[in-house]
Every structure is written in structure tokens, then in C-alpha cells.
Amino acid sequence: MNAAQISRDVLLEPADNNRLANLCGQFDEHLRQIERRLEVEIASRGNRFRITGKPGAAEIGGNVLLSLFAMTDKERLDPERVHMLLQETFMDDTQMQATAVANDDIVTIQTPRKLIRPRGVNQTDFLRNIRDHDLAIAIGPAGTGKTYLAVASAIDALENEQVKRIVLVRPAVEAGERLGFLPGDLSQKVDPYLRPMYDALYDMVGAERVTQLIERNIIEIAPLAFMRGRSLNESFVILDEAQNTSIEQMKMFLTRIGFGSCAVVTGDVTQIDLPAGQMSGLKNAADVLRNVKGIAFTYFNSRDVVRHELVQRIVEAYEEDDRPN
């Protein structure tokens, strides 16, 4: 064995073949996923597992197997669930301490179809900011759960009668805000741009009920260009992909907030599709509004990515490339 490596033995009990199969995944895909992420080797015989790798990685691998096996008693594991647990495991010591301190105030949301739990400190802070402020702004890379958590919070507010409707807004930059040439009604024209929010709604509420809520105008679909002149009262308003707003559009949107309403703005300032030389309204707002009372900012980074592990590595590579030499 390499002198720099150790082996950790883990015994999983009870020795239940169904739970062990659930843990390992089809063709041991879950074990291979752990091996790739931690750079370890996992050997198994029955309910006995040996994890070989660098000392820290082998210890983490053993803990991950124990945690996943505990989950098999109540749920069917899949690669996404394995990835999520690995992602949580990789929080640094500062995050772990902050999570422990804040444990009494962990925000969870029970939607009609599933319980939403924040992953890590930044997601927890984002949910708290939404709960405690009239305007919450989240900035960070793709895959960090910004839109998903915003939609979950909107559903929670609607279910608890804190608001009377949900308004979903997104700039249609790819169409130059000129949607008239597209077929269908307004909702159908904007559908491609709001798909991430639709996906979250379907996941938490179900497609049939979402359709009913849209038909009753309880969930409203609105391209950003159609927001001018409106005042939104008793509404939960989400502006997604806000990095693609101009300064004027961002100011216009933020001044639409009416009585009894709250707003969430999300965006990734590393993926701006505006014409070259045009300042992003989100970047401008982060500077202009940073000290305004009643507004809370959450900044996500590559460590918060909860999608496929490759997405995290891609985000980290771009972050490294953007750093000054």
C-alpha cells in the first residue's frame, strides 16, 4: 500500500441485502461516484466495506457510507442524493461551525409535495433573508439553488396566505424583449425563459395544480418589459436571471413592489447576455443598494453548487480564470 494512504473498515448493520443494494446503486454506481469525488477505492464483501485513500479522504468516505446507509432505511438513493451528501460533507470548518451555531434557526419549507431543506450556510442565510426582509437579492453561479429556494419560499408564502399571488418575472434578453413575433399568448411566448421556475413549481406543487393556479391568475407570468407602470400589492415577486437587466429595468422592477409584497432577485453576474458595454442592473444594484435598510444580499460561490459535480468544477475553473494574475 502507498505510504501516504490508509484503509478504513466500515461494518454496516443490519446486513439487509435490499438496503445494501440501495446504497451501492445499479452496477455499484453510487460507490464509483464516491470513489471519483474523494479519490479513494472502495471494496466490499457483504456488509463490510474497506475505503482506501489519503487519510482525510478515507475517513470522509467511511462517514459518507454510514450516512447513506442510514438513509436507505427510509428513501431510495440516486446519484443526485449521493452528490448532495458529498457536497454537504465538503463544507469547510467555518461553514460547519456557522451551521452549528445557527442550528436553532434552520429554515425548512414544507411544500405540498416535498420538504425543502437548505444545503449549507449560504442557502440557509438566503432563506432567512427572504423570510426576514421585503427584498432579498441572491448573486452567484448556476446550480447553487437560488431560483429553487426562491420558488419554494413563494409557495410557502402563498400556502400560508401571506400573499395572494406569485408573480414570476424574467428578462427575455435573447428575444430582445420583443416577443410579438413568437406564436401563442403571453404565457406561451415567455415559457422558454421561465422554464427553470416552472420546473421548480412542478417539483413542489405538481403540474396539474400549477396549471390551475396560472388559469386563476394566482401565479402570473410576466416578462420584465411588461412590468412598467404596475404596482404589485400582496404579491411574492421573483425576478430571475436579473444579471440581464439594464440599470433602468432594475430600478423600474424594484419600484413595482407594493404594500404587503416581497421580492426576490436572483442572478449570476458571470453570465451576462447584455450588449457589450452595457452595465448589468444587478451589478449596479449590488453597489447602489448595499447599505439600504430592508434589503438583504446573499452571495453564493462554487462551493454552494448542488448540481452535478462537474458543474462545480466548471464554475471553479472559470472563477480561477477570472482572478487577476
Solvent accessible surface area in square Angstrom, and as a share of the most:
residue,aa,sasa,rsa
1,M,166,0.74
2,N,96,0.49
3,A,111,0.86
4,A,62,0.48
5,Q,63,0.28
6,I,64,0.33
7,S,39,0.25
8,R,52,0.19
9,D,94,0.49
10,V,9,0.05
11,L,77,0.38
12,L,1,0.01
13,E,120,0.54
14,P,81,0.51
15,A,71,0.55
16,D,51,0.27
17,N,123,0.63
18,N,119,0.61
19,R,38,0.14
20,L,17,0.09
21,A,64,0.50
22,N,9,0.05
23,L,0,0.00
24,C,17,0.10
25,G,15,0.15
26,Q,125,0.55
27,F,184,0.77
28,D,54,0.28
29,E,71,0.32
30,H,5,0.02
31,L,3,0.01
32,R,85,0.31
33,Q,13,0.06
34,I,0,0.00
35,E,30,0.14
36,R,151,0.55
37,R,37,0.13
38,L,12,0.06
39,E,136,0.61
40,V,10,0.06
41,E,124,0.56
42,I,13,0.07
43,A,64,0.50
44,S,60,0.39
45,R,208,0.76
46,G,60,0.58
47,N,23,0.12
48,R,153,0.56
49,F,5,0.02
50,R,125,0.46
51,I,0,0.00
52,T,27,0.16
53,G,0,0.00
54,K,128,0.54
55,P,69,0.44
56,G,46,0.44
57,A,20,0.16
58,A,0,0.00
59,E,80,0.36
60,I,52,0.26
61,G,0,0.00
62,G,0,0.00
63,N,75,0.39
64,V,1,0.01
65,L,0,0.00
66,L,77,0.38
67,S,46,0.30
68,L,0,0.00
69,F,10,0.04
70,A,66,0.51
71,M,38,0.17
72,T,11,0.06
73,D,90,0.47
74,K,187,0.79
75,E,70,0.32
76,R,175,0.64
77,L,7,0.04
78,D,64,0.33
79,P,60,0.38
80,E,116,0.52
81,R,51,0.18
82,V,0,0.00
83,H,7,0.03
84,M,23,0.10
85,L,18,0.09
86,L,0,0.00
87,Q,10,0.04
88,E,46,0.20
89,T,48,0.28
90,F,72,0.30
91,M,35,0.16
92,D,63,0.33
93,D,108,0.56
94,T,99,0.57
95,Q,25,0.11
96,M,101,0.45
97,Q,119,0.53
98,A,39,0.30
99,T,40,0.23
100,A,72,0.56
101,V,129,0.74
102,A,26,0.20
103,N,95,0.49
104,D,146,0.76
105,D,55,0.29
106,I,60,0.31
107,V,19,0.11
108,T,59,0.34
109,I,9,0.04
110,Q,115,0.51
111,T,3,0.02
112,P,68,0.43
113,R,150,0.55
114,K,75,0.32
115,L,73,0.36
116,I,9,0.05
117,R,138,0.51
118,P,17,0.11
119,R,57,0.21
120,G,14,0.13
121,V,28,0.16
122,N,27,0.14
123,Q,6,0.03
124,T,9,0.05
125,D,47,0.25
126,F,0,0.00
127,L,2,0.01
128,R,40,0.14
129,N,26,0.13
130,I,14,0.07
131,R,129,0.47
132,D,85,0.44
133,H,58,0.26
134,D,96,0.50
135,L,10,0.05
136,A,1,0.01
137,I,1,0.00
138,A,0,0.00
139,I,10,0.05
140,G,6,0.06
141,P,13,0.08
142,A,31,0.24
143,G,6,0.05
144,T,0,0.00
145,G,16,0.15
146,K,19,0.08
147,T,25,0.14
148,Y,68,0.26
149,L,4,0.02
150,A,0,0.00
151,V,1,0.00
152,A,0,0.00
153,S,10,0.07
154,A,0,0.00
155,I,4,0.02
156,D,40,0.21
157,A,6,0.04
158,L,25,0.13
159,E,75,0.34
160,N,88,0.45
161,E,153,0.69
162,Q,122,0.54
163,V,10,0.06
164,K,137,0.58
165,R,53,0.19
166,I,1,0.01
167,V,0,0.00
168,L,0,0.00
169,V,0,0.00
170,R,32,0.12
171,P,5,0.03
172,A,0,0.00
173,V,32,0.18
174,E,128,0.57
175,A,15,0.12
176,G,34,0.33
177,E,41,0.18
178,R,177,0.65
179,L,8,0.04
180,G,66,0.63
181,F,149,0.62
182,L,46,0.23
183,P,113,0.71
184,G,45,0.43
185,D,85,0.44
186,L,64,0.32
187,S,33,0.21
188,Q,106,0.47
189,K,36,0.15
190,V,0,0.00
191,D,35,0.18
192,P,89,0.56
193,Y,30,0.11
194,L,0,0.00
195,R,98,0.36
196,P,59,0.37
197,M,0,0.00
198,Y,8,0.03
199,D,73,0.38
200,A,4,0.03
201,L,1,0.00
202,Y,69,0.26
203,D,59,0.30
204,M,0,0.00
205,V,13,0.07
206,G,9,0.09
207,A,54,0.42
208,E,132,0.59
209,R,88,0.32
210,V,1,0.00
211,T,66,0.38
212,Q,85,0.38
213,L,9,0.04
214,I,45,0.23
215,E,133,0.60
216,R,160,0.59
217,N,86,0.44
218,I,34,0.17
219,I,2,0.01
220,E,26,0.12
221,I,13,0.07
222,A,3,0.02
223,P,0,0.00
224,L,0,0.00
225,A,45,0.35
226,F,109,0.45
227,M,0,0.00
228,R,156,0.57
229,G,70,0.67
230,R,68,0.25
231,S,78,0.50
232,L,1,0.01
233,N,71,0.36
234,E,73,0.33
235,S,0,0.00
236,F,4,0.02
237,V,1,0.01
238,I,0,0.00
239,L,0,0.00
240,D,6,0.03
241,E,48,0.22
242,A,0,0.00
243,Q,2,0.01
244,N,8,0.04
245,T,0,0.00
246,S,10,0.06
247,I,63,0.32
248,E,117,0.52
249,Q,35,0.15
250,M,5,0.02
251,K,143,0.61
252,M,13,0.06
253,F,2,0.01
254,L,29,0.14
255,T,83,0.48
256,R,45,0.17
257,I,53,0.27
258,G,17,0.16
259,F,180,0.75
260,G,56,0.54
261,S,9,0.06
262,C,22,0.13
263,A,1,0.01
264,V,1,0.00
265,V,0,0.00
266,T,0,0.00
267,G,3,0.03
268,D,10,0.05
269,V,45,0.26
270,T,94,0.55
271,Q,100,0.45
272,I,60,0.30
273,D,83,0.43
274,L,25,0.12
275,P,91,0.57
276,A,111,0.86
277,G,92,0.88
278,Q,76,0.34
279,M,90,0.40
280,S,2,0.02
281,G,0,0.00
282,L,0,0.00
283,K,89,0.38
284,N,37,0.19
285,A,4,0.03
286,A,18,0.14
287,D,85,0.44
288,V,93,0.54
289,L,31,0.16
290,R,143,0.52
291,N,130,0.67
292,V,69,0.40
293,K,198,0.84
294,G,35,0.33
295,I,32,0.16
296,A,11,0.08
297,F,41,0.17
298,T,6,0.03
299,Y,119,0.45
300,F,13,0.05
301,N,62,0.32
302,S,7,0.05
303,R,100,0.37
304,D,7,0.04
305,V,0,0.00
306,V,26,0.15
307,R,132,0.48
308,H,119,0.53
309,E,12,0.05
310,L,85,0.42
311,V,36,0.21
312,Q,17,0.07
313,R,125,0.46
314,I,81,0.41
315,V,18,0.10
316,E,70,0.31
317,A,60,0.47
318,Y,144,0.55
319,E,51,0.23
320,E,107,0.48
321,D,114,0.59
322,D,98,0.51
323,R,132,0.48
324,P,129,0.81
325,N,203,1.04
